[in-house]
């Protein structure tokens, strides 16, 4: 297995979890929060998508799917286009109130751009320093592992919140 296949496989595990967390949910399920400070399924899926989109676009030297393909306008969120969810308030979390097809369409579009980028990588690319603000400096390989880690965590959180929602009526 080459490096691209490994990374595609790792990130490919995220989409099915996000789809399972979202599929069949109405507005109430998508925006449900176990307490007022918690994240909703909708926000978690949006944030996972935005984080991957912003970071991979930066690495690939391309415009983010969010703006390049009109997702920011379709979502109509009250955030600046560069917002990814990092450091947002409980009020911001509540503002992510969009239908399931929009959430999953955006994630799938981001995942497709990510796979296209990953398919171009060679093993030696992973050693390239992409962020010198850290000690030690961050390489492409380390950044890609960070993206996978972040998305896997948020996908799991979305699945957990979905499970809480599903069990509420029992």
N, C-alpha and C positions, 0 to 999 in steps of 0.2 A: 504494500500500500504506500503510495507516495504522500507527500505532505498535503497536497491539495485534497486528495481523497479523504485523508484523516480529518482535516478541518471541515470539509463538506459534511462528512458523517456526523461529526460532533454538533455542528450547528443544525444539521438536519433533524436532530432529536427535539429541537425546540418547537418547530412548527406544529407537529402533531399534538403536543401537550397544550399549546395555546389554542388550537382549533377545538380540542376536546373541552377546554375550559369555557369556551365561548359558545360553541354550537348549541342551538336550542334555547339560549337565554333571551328573555325579553328585556326591556329597559330596566325593570326592577331587579332582575338578576345581574345584569351588567354593572349597575351602579350600586349594588348592595355593598355596604361596609359594615363589618362586624361591630365596629364602634366608630364614633365620629372622627377619630384620628387615623383610622385604618385606610388602606388602599382598596379600591374596587377592582374587579376583574377588568373593566374597561380601561382604567388608568394603568394597571399593570401591563396589559397587552400593548397599549399605546406607548408606554415608557420603554418596554423591551424593544419595540420596533424602532422608536426614535433613537435610543442609545446605539443600537446596531447600525442604523442608517447613518447617523452623524459620524460615528467613529470609522466605519468602513469607507464612507465617501471621502473622509479626510485622508485616509491611508491610500486610497485609490486615485486621489486627485481629481475627483468628479463631484458634480453637484449632488446634494442629497436628493433622494427619491421624494422626500417630503415636499420640496419646493419644485423640483424639476418636472415632476409628473402631476402636479396640481393637488396633492393630498392635503396640503395645508388649507387650501381654499375649501375643499370638500368637507373637511372636519369642522372648519369655522370656529376653532377654539380661541378663547380670549388671551392667547399667549403670543409672544413674538415668535416669528418663524423659526428662530434658532433654539427655542426651548425644547428640552429633552425630558423634562420631569425632575431632573436633579435639583434637590433643594426646594421643591414646591411645597406649598402649604396644603392643609386639609381642604381649604376652599378651592384651591387649584385642582386637587384630586376630584372634587365634586363636579367641577366644570367639564370633565371628560365624560360626556353623556351623548354617545353616538351609537348608531346601530351596529350589530355584530358584523354585517357584511362589509362595512367600512373598516372596522378594526382588522378583520382578517384579510381583506383586500390589500390594505396598506402593508401589513406584515409580509404577506406573500410576495408583494412587489419588492420590498426591501430584501427578502431572502433571495430572490432571483438575482438582484444586483450583487449581493454578497457572494453567491456561488460563482457568478461570472468573474468576479475579482479573484476569488480563491483559485479558480482553475488556471489563472495566469501565473501563479506563484511557483517559484523554484525553491528547493531547499535552502540555497544560499541567501535568498531574500529574507529569511526569518531572522538573520543576524543583523540586519540593517537597523540602526538606531533611529527611532521615530519620535522620541521625546527625551531631550537632554535635561529637562527640568527635574528629574529624579536622580537619586544616587542609590544604586547604579542607574545609568540611563536605560530607558525602556526600548527594547528591540521590537521589531514587528511581530516576532513569535510570541513574546510576552503579552503584547497588546491584544493579539488575536485570542490568546487563551483567556485574557481578561474579559473580552467581549463574550466568548462562549460561557464563561462562568456567570457573568451578569445575567445573560439571557436565560440560562438554565435556572438560576435562582428565581427570577421573576416569573418564569413559566410555572415553576412549582408553587409559588405563592398564589398565582392565579387559579391553579387547580385546587389549592386548599380553600380559597375563598369560595370557589364554585361549590366545593363539597359542603361547606357551611351553609350556603344558600339552599342547596338541594335538601339538606336535612332539616331545615327550619320547619317545614310543614309536617314532619313525622311525629 
